[in-house]
């Protein structure tokens, strides 16, 4: 998921969207290093996305990451 988000941040021409994505995902590395469950990290990301009104974009990124993960698992 982080790979998808970092690519989106780098590729976007919309500075506001890059800032929103950075805000939504900035706690993910700390959650991973602290050993939080993926579900807890995802719930926090979704809650932050809801507060920033970008749920659709984040859901699309989760879908893309899931498809990529499933494809790599084949």
PQR file with spaces between the fields and no chain letter, atoms N, CA, C, O and H, PARSE charges and radii, in Angstrom:
ATOM       1  N    UNK     1       0.830   -1.188    0.000 -0.4000 1.5000
ATOM       2  CA   UNK     1       0.000    0.000    0.000 -0.0000 2.0000
ATOM       3  C    UNK     1       0.870    1.244    0.000  0.5500 1.7000
ATOM       4  O    UNK     1       0.598    2.195   -0.733 -0.5500 1.4000
ATOM       5  N    UNK     2       1.907    1.243    0.813 -0.4000 1.5000
ATOM       6  CA   UNK     2       2.784    2.416    0.850 -0.0000 2.0000
ATOM       7  C    UNK     2       3.426    2.682   -0.501  0.5500 1.7000
ATOM       8  O    UNK     2       3.601    3.838   -0.887 -0.5500 1.4000
ATOM       9  H    UNK     2       2.128    0.470    1.409  0.4000 1.0000
ATOM      10  N    UNK     3       3.776    1.632   -1.220 -0.4000 1.5000
ATOM      11  CA   UNK     3       4.366    1.819   -2.546 -0.0000 2.0000
ATOM      12  C    UNK     3       3.396    2.544   -3.467  0.5500 1.7000
ATOM      13  O    UNK     3       3.793    3.449   -4.201 -0.5500 1.4000
ATOM      14  H    UNK     3       3.634    0.693   -0.907  0.4000 1.0000
ATOM      15  N    UNK     4       2.137    2.155   -3.432 -0.4000 1.5000
ATOM      16  CA   UNK     4       1.121    2.802   -4.266 -0.0000 2.0000
ATOM      17  C    UNK     4       0.977    4.273   -3.877  0.5500 1.7000
ATOM      18  O    UNK     4       0.927    5.145   -4.745 -0.5500 1.4000
ATOM      19  H    UNK     4       1.814    1.420   -2.836  0.4000 1.0000
ATOM      20  N    UNK     5       0.912    4.545   -2.589 -0.4000 1.5000
ATOM      21  CA   UNK     5       0.739    5.918   -2.111 -0.0000 2.0000
ATOM      22  C    UNK     5       1.945    6.781   -2.467  0.5500 1.7000
ATOM      23  O    UNK     5       1.784    7.910   -2.931 -0.5500 1.4000
ATOM      24  H    UNK     5       0.953    3.837   -1.884  0.4000 1.0000
ATOM      25  N    UNK     6       3.140    6.264   -2.254 -0.4000 1.5000
ATOM      26  CA   UNK     6       4.332    7.051   -2.563 -0.0000 2.0000
ATOM      27  C    UNK     6       4.431    7.360   -4.054  0.5500 1.7000
ATOM      28  O    UNK     6       4.865    8.446   -4.438 -0.5500 1.4000
ATOM      29  H    UNK     6       3.271    5.347   -1.877  0.4000 1.0000
ATOM      30  N    UNK     7       4.034    6.416   -4.884 -0.4000 1.5000
ATOM      31  CA   UNK     7       4.006    6.674   -6.327 -0.0000 2.0000
ATOM      32  C    UNK     7       2.984    7.754   -6.642  0.5500 1.7000
ATOM      33  O    UNK     7       3.256    8.651   -7.441 -0.5500 1.4000
ATOM      34  H    UNK     7       3.682    5.534   -4.572  0.4000 1.0000
ATOM      35  N    UNK     8       1.819    7.679   -6.029 -0.4000 1.5000
ATOM      36  CA   UNK     8       0.782    8.694   -6.257 -0.0000 2.0000
ATOM      37  C    UNK     8       1.256   10.082   -5.819  0.5500 1.7000
ATOM      38  O    UNK     8       1.041   11.069   -6.522 -0.5500 1.4000
ATOM      39  H    UNK     8       1.597    6.950   -5.381  0.4000 1.0000
ATOM      40  N    UNK     9       1.895   10.146   -4.663 -0.4000 1.5000
ATOM      41  CA   UNK     9       2.391   11.441   -4.173 -0.0000 2.0000
ATOM      42  C    UNK     9       3.416   12.009   -5.152  0.5500 1.7000
ATOM      43  O    UNK     9       3.385   13.195   -5.481 -0.5500 1.4000
ATOM      44  H    UNK     9       2.069    9.344   -4.092  0.4000 1.0000
ATOM      45  N    UNK    10       4.308   11.161   -5.603 -0.4000 1.5000
ATOM      46  CA   UNK    10       5.357   11.614   -6.515 -0.0000 2.0000
ATOM      47  C    UNK    10       4.794   11.989   -7.880  0.5500 1.7000
ATOM      48  O    UNK    10       5.276   12.932   -8.507 -0.5500 1.4000
ATOM      49  H    UNK    10       4.333   10.198   -5.335  0.4000 1.0000
ATOM      50  N    UNK    11       3.782   11.266   -8.347 -0.4000 1.5000
ATOM      51  CA   UNK    11       3.269   11.460   -9.698 -0.0000 2.0000
ATOM      52  C    UNK    11       2.241   12.585   -9.824  0.5500 1.7000
ATOM      53  O    UNK    11       2.030   13.109  -10.918 -0.5500 1.4000
ATOM      54  H    UNK    11       3.390   10.500   -7.838  0.4000 1.0000
ATOM      55  N    UNK    12       1.612   12.953   -8.732 -0.4000 1.5000
ATOM      56  CA   UNK    12       0.533   13.940   -8.835 -0.0000 2.0000
ATOM      57  C    UNK    12       1.065   15.336   -9.125  0.5500 1.7000
ATOM      58  O    UNK    12       2.122   15.740   -8.642 -0.5500 1.4000
ATOM      59  H    UNK    12       1.783   12.527   -7.844  0.4000 1.0000
ATOM      60  N    UNK    13       0.305   16.047   -9.920 -0.4000 1.5000
ATOM      61  CA   UNK    13       0.616   17.446  -10.177 -0.0000 2.0000
ATOM      62  C    UNK    13      -0.158   18.357   -9.229  0.5500 1.7000
ATOM      63  O    UNK    13       0.007   19.576   -9.244 -0.5500 1.4000
ATOM      64  H    UNK    13      -0.554   15.719  -10.312  0.4000 1.0000
ATOM      65  N    UNK    14      -1.011   17.739   -8.399 -0.4000 1.5000
ATOM      66  CA   UNK    14      -1.859   18.473   -7.470 -0.0000 2.0000
ATOM      67  C    UNK    14      -1.187   18.474   -6.091  0.5500 1.7000
ATOM      68  O    UNK    14      -1.225   17.478   -5.369 -0.5500 1.4000
ATOM      69  H    UNK    14      -1.145   16.748   -8.387  0.4000 1.0000
ATOM      70  N    UNK    15      -0.579   19.596   -5.745 -0.4000 1.5000
ATOM      71  CA   UNK    15       0.138   19.692   -4.470 -0.0000 2.0000
ATOM      72  C    UNK    15      -0.786   19.450   -3.283  0.5500 1.7000
ATOM      73  O    UNK    15      -0.380   18.841   -2.293 -0.5500 1.4000
ATOM      74  H    UNK    15      -0.548   20.405   -6.332  0.4000 1.0000
ATOM      75  N    UNK    16      -2.013   19.918   -3.374 -0.4000 1.5000
ATOM      76  CA   UNK    16      -2.957   19.712   -2.274 -0.0000 2.0000
ATOM      77  C    UNK    16      -3.226   18.215   -2.066  0.5500 1.7000
ATOM      78  O    UNK    16      -3.283   17.745   -0.929 -0.5500 1.4000
ATOM      79  H    UNK    16      -2.343   20.413   -4.178  0.4000 1.0000
ATOM      80  N    UNK    17      -3.391   17.471   -3.164 -0.4000 1.5000
ATOM      81  CA   UNK    17      -3.629   16.032   -3.041 -0.0000 2.0000
ATOM      82  C    UNK    17      -2.400   15.339   -2.450  0.5500 1.7000
ATOM      83  O    UNK    17      -2.543   14.436   -1.625 -0.5500 1.4000
ATOM      84  H    UNK    17      -3.344   17.853   -4.087  0.4000 1.0000
ATOM      85  N    UNK    18      -1.214   15.741   -2.853 -0.4000 1.5000
ATOM      86  CA   UNK    18       0.008   15.157   -2.292 -0.0000 2.0000
ATOM      87  C    UNK    18       0.070   15.391   -0.785  0.5500 1.7000
ATOM      88  O    UNK    18       0.459   14.498   -0.033 -0.5500 1.4000
ATOM      89  H    UNK    18      -1.098   16.474   -3.523  0.4000 1.0000
ATOM      90  N    UNK    19      -0.308   16.578   -0.348 -0.4000 1.5000
ATOM      91  CA   UNK    19      -0.296   16.890    1.079 -0.0000 2.0000
ATOM      92  C    UNK    19      -1.339   16.073    1.832  0.5500 1.7000
ATOM      93  O    UNK    19      -1.082   15.614    2.945 -0.5500 1.4000
ATOM      94  H    UNK    19      -0.624   17.303   -0.959  0.4000 1.0000
ATOM      95  N    UNK    20      -2.501   15.889    1.241 -0.4000 1.5000
ATOM      96  CA   UNK    20      -3.555   15.089    1.872 -0.0000 2.0000
ATOM      97  C    UNK    20      -3.102   13.637    2.010  0.5500 1.7000
ATOM      98  O    UNK    20      -3.266   13.026    3.066 -0.5500 1.4000
ATOM      99  H    UNK    20      -2.710   16.261    0.336  0.4000 1.0000
ATOM     100  N    UNK    21      -2.534   13.091    0.940 -0.4000 1.5000
ATOM     101  CA   UNK    21      -2.061   11.706    0.994 -0.0000 2.0000
ATOM     102  C    UNK    21      -0.971   11.545    2.046  0.5500 1.7000
ATOM     103  O    UNK    21      -0.963   10.569    2.796 -0.5500 1.4000
ATOM     104  H    UNK    21      -2.400   13.586    0.082  0.4000 1.0000
ATOM     105  N    UNK    22      -0.066   12.490    2.097 -0.4000 1.5000
ATOM     106  CA   UNK    22       0.996   12.436    3.111 -0.0000 2.0000
ATOM     107  C    UNK    22       0.393   12.476    4.510  0.5500 1.7000
ATOM     108  O    UNK    22       0.843   11.757    5.402 -0.5500 1.4000
ATOM     109  H    UNK    22      -0.072   13.283    1.487  0.4000 1.0000
ATOM     110  N    UNK    23      -0.619   13.312    4.705 -0.4000 1.5000
ATOM     111  CA   UNK    23      -1.265   13.412    6.011 -0.0000 2.0000
ATOM     112  C    UNK    23      -1.978   12.112    6.375  0.5500 1.7000
ATOM     113  O    UNK    23      -1.900   11.656    7.516 -0.5500 1.4000
ATOM     114  H    UNK    23      -0.984   13.896    3.981  0.4000 1.0000
ATOM     115  N    UNK    24      -2.666   11.525    5.417 -0.4000 1.5000
ATOM     116  CA   UNK    24      -3.421   10.297    5.674 -0.0000 2.0000
ATOM     117  C    UNK    24      -2.490    9.154    6.062  0.5500 1.7000
ATOM     118  O    UNK    24      -2.825    8.352    6.934 -0.5500 1.4000
ATOM     119  H    UNK    24      -2.729   11.896    4.491  0.4000 1.0000
ATOM     120  N    UNK    25      -1.325    9.072    5.424 -0.4000 1.5000
ATOM     121  CA   UNK    25      -0.463    7.901    5.593 -0.0000 2.0000
ATOM     122  C    UNK    25       0.759    8.135    6.466  0.5500 1.7000
ATOM     123  O    UNK    25       1.570    7.223    6.621 -0.5500 1.4000
ATOM     124  H    UNK    25      -1.053    9.723    4.715  0.4000 1.0000
ATOM     125  N    UNK    26       0.923    9.311    7.037 -0.4000 1.5000
ATOM     126  CA   UNK    26       2.179    9.592    7.741 -0.0000 2.0000
ATOM     127  C    UNK    26       2.415    8.725    8.977  0.5500 1.7000
ATOM     128  O    UNK    26       3.565    8.553    9.382 -0.5500 1.4000
ATOM     129  H    UNK    26       0.264   10.053    6.911  0.4000 1.0000
ATOM     130  N    UNK    27       1.377    8.180    9.582 -0.4000 1.5000
ATOM     131  CA   UNK    27       1.555    7.342   10.776 -0.0000 2.0000
ATOM     132  C    UNK    27       1.731    5.858   10.456  0.5500 1.7000
ATOM     133  O    UNK    27       1.982    5.057   11.356 -0.5500 1.4000
ATOM     134  H    UNK    27       0.443    8.320    9.253  0.4000 1.0000
ATOM     135  N    UNK    28       1.604    5.490    9.195 -0.4000 1.5000
ATOM     136  CA   UNK    28       1.694    4.074    8.827 -0.0000 2.0000
ATOM     137  C    UNK    28       3.056    3.472    9.189  0.5500 1.7000
ATOM     138  O    UNK    28       3.087    2.412    9.815 -0.5500 1.4000
ATOM     139  H    UNK    28       1.400    6.141    8.463  0.4000 1.0000
ATOM     140  N    UNK    29       4.182    4.097    8.825 -0.4000 1.5000
ATOM     141  CA   UNK    29       5.469    3.483    9.192 -0.0000 2.0000
ATOM     142  C    UNK    29       5.630    3.282   10.711  0.5500 1.7000
ATOM     143  O    UNK    29       6.171    2.267   11.149 -0.5500 1.4000
ATOM     144  H    UNK    29       4.157    4.958    8.317  0.4000 1.0000
ATOM     145  N    UNK    30       5.171    4.229   11.487 -0.4000 1.5000
ATOM     146  CA   UNK    30       5.261    4.087   12.946 -0.0000 2.0000
ATOM     147  C    UNK    30       4.389    2.929   13.426  0.5500 1.7000
ATOM     148  O    UNK    30       4.775    2.189   14.330 -0.5500 1.4000
ATOM     149  H    UNK    30       4.731    5.054   11.131  0.4000 1.0000
ATOM     150  N    UNK    31       3.228    2.779   12.826 -0.4000 1.5000
ATOM     151  CA   UNK    31       2.360    1.662   13.192 -0.0000 2.0000
ATOM     152  C    UNK    31       2.986    0.321   12.864  0.5500 1.7000
ATOM     153  O    UNK    31       2.903   -0.627   13.644 -0.5500 1.4000
ATOM     154  H    UNK    31       2.914    3.381   12.091  0.4000 1.0000
ATOM     155  N    UNK    32       3.616    0.254   11.695 -0.4000 1.5000
ATOM     156  CA   UNK    32       4.287   -0.986   11.291 -0.0000 2.0000
ATOM     157  C    UNK    32       5.427   -1.303   12.245  0.5500 1.7000
ATOM     158  O    UNK    32       5.551   -2.431   12.722 -0.5500 1.4000
ATOM     159  H    UNK    32       3.683    1.024   11.061  0.4000 1.0000
ATOM     160  N    UNK    33       6.259   -0.306   12.523 -0.4000 1.5000
ATOM     161  CA   UNK    33       7.422   -0.554   13.394 -0.0000 2.0000
ATOM     162  C    UNK    33       7.008   -0.844   14.831  0.5500 1.7000
ATOM     163  O    UNK    33       7.754   -1.475   15.581 -0.5500 1.4000
ATOM     164  H    UNK    33       6.159    0.611   12.136  0.4000 1.0000
ATOM     165  N    UNK    34       5.821   -0.386   15.215 -0.4000 1.5000
ATOM     166  CA   UNK    34       5.326   -0.666   16.567 -0.0000 2.0000
ATOM     167  C    UNK    34       4.622   -2.010   16.671  0.5500 1.7000
ATOM     168  O    UNK    34       4.205   -2.422   17.753 -0.5500 1.4000
ATOM     169  H    UNK    34       5.216    0.127   14.607  0.4000 1.0000
ATOM     170  N    UNK    35       4.492   -2.690   15.535 -0.4000 1.5000
ATOM     171  CA   UNK    35       3.878   -4.010   15.543 -0.0000 2.0000
ATOM     172  C    UNK    35       2.363   -4.012   15.543  0.5500 1.7000
ATOM     173  O    UNK    35       1.747   -5.021   15.887 -0.5500 1.4000
ATOM     174  H    UNK    35       4.830   -2.355   14.655  0.4000 1.0000
ATOM     175  N    UNK    36       1.748   -2.895   15.162 -0.4000 1.5000
ATOM     176  CA   UNK    36       0.288   -2.858   15.098 -0.0000 2.0000
ATOM     177  C    UNK    36      -0.198   -3.812   14.013  0.5500 1.7000
ATOM     178  O    UNK    36       0.482   -4.021   13.008 -0.5500 1.4000
ATOM     179  H    UNK    36       2.248   -2.075   14.883  0.4000 1.0000
ATOM     180  N    UNK    37      -1.352   -4.376   14.217 -0.4000 1.5000
ATOM     181  CA   UNK    37      -1.959   -5.233   13.212 -0.0000 2.0000
ATOM     182  C    UNK    37      -2.334   -4.406   11.990  0.5500 1.7000
ATOM     183  O    UNK    37      -2.684   -3.231   12.103 -0.5500 1.4000
ATOM     184  H    UNK    37      -1.905   -4.206   15.033  0.4000 1.0000
ATOM     185  N    UNK    38      -2.257   -5.033   10.823 -0.4000 1.5000
ATOM     186  CA   UNK    38      -2.590   -4.356    9.568 -0.0000 2.0000
ATOM     187  C    UNK    38      -4.003   -3.782    9.612  0.5500 1.7000
ATOM     188  O    UNK    38      -4.254   -2.698    9.086 -0.5500 1.4000
ATOM     189  H    UNK    38      -1.972   -5.988   10.731  0.4000 1.0000
ATOM     190  N    UNK    39      -4.916   -4.505   10.235 -0.4000 1.5000
ATOM     191  CA   UNK    39      -6.310   -4.042   10.313 -0.0000 2.0000
ATOM     192  C    UNK    39      -6.423   -2.749   11.108  0.5500 1.7000
ATOM     193  O    UNK    39      -7.218   -1.875   10.762 -0.5500 1.4000
ATOM     194  H    UNK    39      -4.712   -5.386   10.662  0.4000 1.0000
ATOM     195  N    UNK    40      -5.635   -2.620   12.167 -0.4000 1.5000
ATOM     196  CA   UNK    40      -5.668   -1.398   12.985 -0.0000 2.0000
ATOM     197  C    UNK    40      -5.089   -0.222   12.199  0.5500 1.7000
ATOM     198  O    UNK    40      -5.610    0.891   12.262 -0.5500 1.4000
ATOM     199  H    UNK    40      -4.989   -3.330   12.448  0.4000 1.0000
ATOM     200  N    UNK    41      -4.026   -0.474   11.472 -0.4000 1.5000
ATOM     201  CA   UNK    41      -3.417    0.587   10.663 -0.0000 2.0000
ATOM     202  C    UNK    41      -4.385    1.020    9.568  0.5500 1.7000
ATOM     203  O    UNK    41      -4.567    2.213    9.324 -0.5500 1.4000
ATOM     204  H    UNK    41      -3.603   -1.379   11.421  0.4000 1.0000
ATOM     205  N    UNK    42      -4.998    0.049    8.915 -0.4000 1.5000
ATOM     206  CA   UNK    42      -5.961    0.366    7.862 -0.0000 2.0000
ATOM     207  C    UNK    42      -7.138    1.162    8.418  0.5500 1.7000
ATOM     208  O    UNK    42      -7.593    2.111    7.779 -0.5500 1.4000
ATOM     209  H    UNK    42      -4.850   -0.920    9.112  0.4000 1.0000
ATOM     210  N    UNK    43      -7.635    0.794    9.591 -0.4000 1.5000
ATOM     211  CA   UNK    43      -8.755    1.512   10.207 -0.0000 2.0000
ATOM     212  C    UNK    43      -8.384    2.962   10.480  0.5500 1.7000
ATOM     213  O    UNK    43      -9.198    3.860   10.266 -0.5500 1.4000
ATOM     214  H    UNK    43      -7.265    0.023   10.110  0.4000 1.0000
ATOM     215  N    UNK    44      -7.162    3.199   10.952 -0.4000 1.5000
ATOM     216  CA   UNK    44      -6.709    4.568   11.205 -0.0000 2.0000
ATOM     217  C    UNK    44      -6.605    5.359    9.915  0.5500 1.7000
ATOM     218  O    UNK    44      -6.985    6.528    9.861 -0.5500 1.4000
ATOM     219  H    UNK    44      -6.501    2.469   11.126  0.4000 1.0000
ATOM     220  N    UNK    45      -6.090    4.719    8.877 -0.4000 1.5000
ATOM     221  CA   UNK    45      -5.975    5.381    7.570 -0.0000 2.0000
ATOM     222  C    UNK    45      -7.365    5.755    7.053  0.5500 1.7000
ATOM     223  O    UNK    45      -7.576    6.868    6.572 -0.5500 1.4000
ATOM     224  H    UNK    45      -5.781    3.768    8.920  0.4000 1.0000
ATOM     225  N    UNK    46      -8.292    4.834    7.153 -0.4000 1.5000
ATOM     226  CA   UNK    46      -9.652    5.090    6.669 -0.0000 2.0000
ATOM     227  C    UNK    46     -10.314    6.201    7.477  0.5500 1.7000
ATOM     228  O    UNK    46     -11.000    7.053    6.912 -0.5500 1.4000
ATOM     229  H    UNK    46      -8.121    3.929    7.544  0.4000 1.0000
ATOM     230  N    UNK    47     -10.118    6.199    8.783 -0.4000 1.5000
ATOM     231  CA   UNK    47     -10.701    7.253    9.627 -0.0000 2.0000
ATOM     232  C    UNK    47     -10.124    8.617    9.269  0.5500 1.7000
ATOM     233  O    UNK    47     -10.858    9.601    9.188 -0.5500 1.4000
ATOM     234  H    UNK    47      -9.561    5.507    9.243  0.4000 1.0000
ATOM     235  N    UNK    48      -8.815    8.678    9.055 -0.4000 1.5000
ATOM     236  CA   UNK    48      -8.185    9.946    8.684 -0.0000 2.0000
ATOM     237  C    UNK    48      -8.659   10.391    7.301  0.5500 1.7000
ATOM     238  O    UNK    48      -8.885   11.578    7.070 -0.5500 1.4000
ATOM     239  H    UNK    48      -8.219    7.878    9.121  0.4000 1.0000
ATOM     240  N    UNK    49      -8.808    9.438    6.388 -0.4000 1.5000
ATOM     241  CA   UNK    49      -9.307    9.762    5.044 -0.0000 2.0000
ATOM     242  C    UNK    49     -10.724   10.326    5.126  0.5500 1.7000
ATOM     243  O    UNK    49     -11.066   11.257    4.396 -0.5500 1.4000
ATOM     244  H    UNK    49      -8.624    8.473    6.576  0.4000 1.0000
ATOM     245  N    UNK    50     -11.536    9.774    5.998 -0.4000 1.5000
ATOM     246  CA   UNK    50     -12.905   10.277    6.170 -0.0000 2.0000
ATOM     247  C    UNK    50     -12.883   11.717    6.676  0.5500 1.7000
ATOM     248  O    UNK    50     -13.655   12.558    6.215 -0.5500 1.4000
ATOM     249  H    UNK    50     -11.259    9.017    6.590  0.4000 1.0000
ATOM     250  N    UNK    51     -11.986   11.993    7.634 -0.4000 1.5000
ATOM     251  CA   UNK    51     -11.900   13.362    8.163 -0.0000 2.0000
ATOM     252  C    UNK    51     -11.439   14.348    7.088  0.5500 1.7000
ATOM     253  O    UNK    51     -11.809   15.522    7.117 -0.5500 1.4000
ATOM     254  H    UNK    51     -11.359   11.309    8.008  0.4000 1.0000
ATOM     255  N    UNK    52     -10.635   13.869    6.145 -0.4000 1.5000
ATOM     256  CA   UNK    52     -10.099   14.741    5.093 -0.0000 2.0000
ATOM     257  C    UNK    52     -10.899   14.640    3.795  0.5500 1.7000
ATOM     258  O    UNK    52     -10.517   15.215    2.775 -0.5500 1.4000
ATOM     259  H    UNK    52     -10.334   12.916    6.122  0.4000 1.0000
ATOM     260  N    UNK    53     -12.018   13.903    3.840 -0.4000 1.5000
ATOM     261  CA   UNK    53     -12.939   13.760    2.713 -0.0000 2.0000
ATOM     262  C    UNK    53     -12.257   13.238    1.448  0.5500 1.7000
ATOM     263  O    UNK    53     -12.437   13.782    0.359 -0.5500 1.4000
ATOM     264  H    UNK    53     -12.329   13.437    4.668  0.4000 1.0000
ATOM     265  N    UNK    54     -11.475   12.180    1.615 -0.4000 1.5000
ATOM     266  CA   UNK    54     -10.827   11.568    0.446 -0.0000 2.0000
ATOM     267  C    UNK    54     -10.976   10.050    0.484  0.5500 1.7000
ATOM     268  O    UNK    54     -10.086    9.316    0.055 -0.5500 1.4000
ATOM     269  H    UNK    54     -11.328   11.739    2.500  0.4000 1.0000
ATOM     270  N    UNK    55     -12.112    9.590    1.004 -0.4000 1.5000
ATOM     271  CA   UNK    55     -12.333    8.163    1.148 -0.0000 2.0000
ATOM     272  C    UNK    55     -12.278    7.429   -0.190  0.5500 1.7000
ATOM     273  O    UNK    55     -11.720    6.334   -0.272 -0.5500 1.4000
ATOM     274  H    UNK    55     -12.836   10.186    1.352  0.4000 1.0000
ATOM     275  N    UNK    56     -12.851    8.022   -1.239 -0.4000 1.5000
ATOM     276  CA   UNK    56     -12.873    7.350   -2.547 -0.0000 2.0000
ATOM     277  C    UNK    56     -11.468    7.103   -3.068  0.5500 1.7000
ATOM     278  O    UNK    56     -11.159    6.013   -3.549 -0.5500 1.4000
ATOM     279  H    UNK    56     -13.304    8.911   -1.172  0.4000 1.0000
ATOM     280  N    UNK    57     -10.613    8.123   -2.970 -0.4000 1.5000
ATOM     281  CA   UNK    57      -9.247    7.981   -3.461 -0.0000 2.0000
ATOM     282  C    UNK    57      -8.492    6.902   -2.681  0.5500 1.7000
ATOM     283  O    UNK    57      -7.764    6.096   -3.262 -0.5500 1.4000
ATOM     284  H    UNK    57     -10.864    9.008   -2.579  0.4000 1.0000
ATOM     285  N    UNK    58      -8.674    6.900   -1.372 -0.4000 1.5000
ATOM     286  CA   UNK    58      -7.977    5.935   -0.531 -0.0000 2.0000
ATOM     287  C    UNK    58      -8.503    4.527   -0.795  0.5500 1.7000
ATOM     288  O    UNK    58      -7.721    3.578   -0.851 -0.5500 1.4000
ATOM     289  H    UNK    58      -9.265    7.554   -0.900  0.4000 1.0000
ATOM     290  N    UNK    59      -9.808    4.380   -0.956 -0.4000 1.5000
ATOM     291  CA   UNK    59     -10.383    3.067   -1.269 -0.0000 2.0000
ATOM     292  C    UNK    59      -9.836    2.558   -2.602  0.5500 1.7000
ATOM     293  O    UNK    59      -9.547    1.368   -2.732 -0.5500 1.4000
ATOM     294  H    UNK    59     -10.443    5.150   -0.911  0.4000 1.0000
ATOM     295  N    UNK    60      -9.691    3.432   -3.583 -0.4000 1.5000
ATOM     296  CA   UNK    60      -9.138    3.034   -4.875 -0.0000 2.0000
ATOM     297  C    UNK    60      -7.685    2.574   -4.725  0.5500 1.7000
ATOM     298  O    UNK    60      -7.263    1.624   -5.384 -0.5500 1.4000
ATOM     299  H    UNK    60      -9.926    4.399   -3.477  0.4000 1.0000
ATOM     300  N    UNK    61      -6.931    3.240   -3.870 -0.4000 1.5000
ATOM     301  CA   UNK    61      -5.541    2.840   -3.643 -0.0000 2.0000
ATOM     302  C    UNK    61      -5.454    1.498   -2.931  0.5500 1.7000
ATOM     303  O    UNK    61      -4.595    0.678   -3.254 -0.5500 1.4000
ATOM     304  H    UNK    61      -7.273    4.012   -3.335  0.4000 1.0000
ATOM     305  N    UNK    62      -6.341    1.268   -1.960 -0.4000 1.5000
ATOM     306  CA   UNK    62      -6.375   -0.033   -1.291 -0.0000 2.0000
ATOM     307  C    UNK    62      -6.723   -1.130   -2.302  0.5500 1.7000
ATOM     308  O    UNK    62      -6.132   -2.209   -2.278 -0.5500 1.4000
ATOM     309  H    UNK    62      -7.039    1.934   -1.697  0.4000 1.0000
ATOM     310  N    UNK    63      -7.676   -0.853   -3.184 -0.4000 1.5000
ATOM     311  CA   UNK    63      -8.040   -1.829   -4.215 -0.0000 2.0000
ATOM     312  C    UNK    63      -6.856   -2.125   -5.130  0.5500 1.7000
ATOM     313  O    UNK    63      -6.588   -3.285   -5.443 -0.5500 1.4000
ATOM     314  H    UNK    63      -8.156    0.024   -3.204  0.4000 1.0000
ATOM     315  N    UNK    64      -6.150   -1.085   -5.558 -0.4000 1.5000
ATOM     316  CA   UNK    64      -4.989   -1.258   -6.436 -0.0000 2.0000
ATOM     317  C    UNK    64      -3.904   -2.071   -5.733  0.5500 1.7000
ATOM     318  O    UNK    64      -3.302   -2.960   -6.337 -0.5500 1.4000
ATOM     319  H    UNK    64      -6.368   -0.143   -5.304  0.4000 1.0000
ATOM     320  N    UNK    65      -3.657   -1.773   -4.478 -0.4000 1.5000
ATOM     321  CA   UNK    65      -2.631   -2.507   -3.723 -0.0000 2.0000
ATOM     322  C    UNK    65      -3.041   -3.960   -3.547  0.5500 1.7000
ATOM     323  O    UNK    65      -2.196   -4.851   -3.634 -0.5500 1.4000
ATOM     324  H    UNK    65      -4.146   -1.051   -3.987  0.4000 1.0000
ATOM     325  N    UNK    66      -4.312   -4.215   -3.301 -0.4000 1.5000
ATOM     326  CA   UNK    66      -4.798   -5.583   -3.134 -0.0000 2.0000
ATOM     327  C    UNK    66      -4.656   -6.360   -4.434  0.5500 1.7000
ATOM     328  O    UNK    66      -4.208   -7.506   -4.432 -0.5500 1.4000
ATOM     329  H    UNK    66      -4.998   -3.492   -3.230  0.4000 1.0000
ATOM     330  N    UNK    67      -5.040   -5.732   -5.553 -0.4000 1.5000
ATOM     331  CA   UNK    67      -4.902   -6.400   -6.847 -0.0000 2.0000
ATOM     332  C    UNK    67      -3.442   -6.727   -7.140  0.5500 1.7000
ATOM     333  O    UNK    67      -3.130   -7.813   -7.630 -0.5500 1.4000
ATOM     334  H    UNK    67      -5.404   -4.800   -5.555  0.4000 1.0000
ATOM     335  N    UNK    68      -2.550   -5.787   -6.840 -0.4000 1.5000
ATOM     336  CA   UNK    68      -1.121   -6.003   -7.075 -0.0000 2.0000
ATOM     337  C    UNK    68      -0.609   -7.145   -6.206  0.5500 1.7000
ATOM     338  O    UNK    68       0.165   -7.984   -6.667 -0.5500 1.4000
ATOM     339  H    UNK    68      -2.804   -4.905   -6.443  0.4000 1.0000
ATOM     340  N    UNK    69      -1.038   -7.173   -4.958 -0.4000 1.5000
ATOM     341  CA   UNK    69      -0.612   -8.230   -4.028 -0.0000 2.0000
ATOM     342  C    UNK    69      -1.098   -9.590   -4.477  0.5500 1.7000
ATOM     343  O    UNK    69      -0.345  -10.563   -4.437 -0.5500 1.4000
ATOM     344  H    UNK    69      -1.666   -6.491   -4.583  0.4000 1.0000
ATOM     345  N    UNK    70      -2.348   -9.672   -4.904 -0.4000 1.5000
ATOM     346  CA   UNK    70      -2.924  -10.937   -5.361 -0.0000 2.0000
ATOM     347  C    UNK    70      -2.204  -11.394   -6.632  0.5500 1.7000
ATOM     348  O    UNK    70      -1.901  -12.578   -6.786 -0.5500 1.4000
ATOM     349  H    UNK    70      -2.960   -8.882   -4.937  0.4000 1.0000
ATOM     350  N    UNK    71      -1.937  -10.466   -7.529 -0.4000 1.5000
ATOM     351  CA   UNK    71      -1.252  -10.793   -8.782 -0.0000 2.0000
ATOM     352  C    UNK    71       0.156  -11.321   -8.503  0.5500 1.7000
ATOM     353  O    UNK    71       0.594  -12.271   -9.151 -0.5500 1.4000
ATOM     354  H    UNK    71      -2.183   -9.505   -7.404  0.4000 1.0000
ATOM     355  N    UNK    72       0.860  -10.728   -7.561 -0.4000 1.5000
ATOM     356  CA   UNK    72       2.211  -11.176   -7.231 -0.0000 2.0000
ATOM     357  C    UNK    72       2.204  -12.530   -6.544  0.5500 1.7000
ATOM     358  O    UNK    72       3.185  -13.271   -6.608 -0.5500 1.4000
ATOM     359  H    UNK    72       0.504   -9.956   -7.034  0.4000 1.0000
ATOM     360  N    UNK    73       1.100  -12.851   -5.889 -0.4000 1.5000
ATOM     361  CA   UNK    73       0.983  -14.130   -5.192 -0.0000 2.0000
ATOM     362  C    UNK    73       0.696  -15.288   -6.119  0.5500 1.7000
ATOM     363  O    UNK    73       0.812  -16.445   -5.713 -0.5500 1.4000
ATOM     364  H    UNK    73       0.303  -12.249   -5.837  0.4000 1.0000
ATOM     365  N    UNK    74       0.323  -15.004   -7.358 -0.4000 1.5000
ATOM     366  CA   UNK    74       0.025  -16.072   -8.323 -0.0000 2.0000
ATOM     367  C    UNK    74       1.242  -16.829   -8.745  0.5500 1.7000
ATOM     368  O    UNK    74       1.144  -17.754   -9.551 -0.5500 1.4000
ATOM     369  H    UNK    74       0.229  -14.065   -7.688  0.4000 1.0000
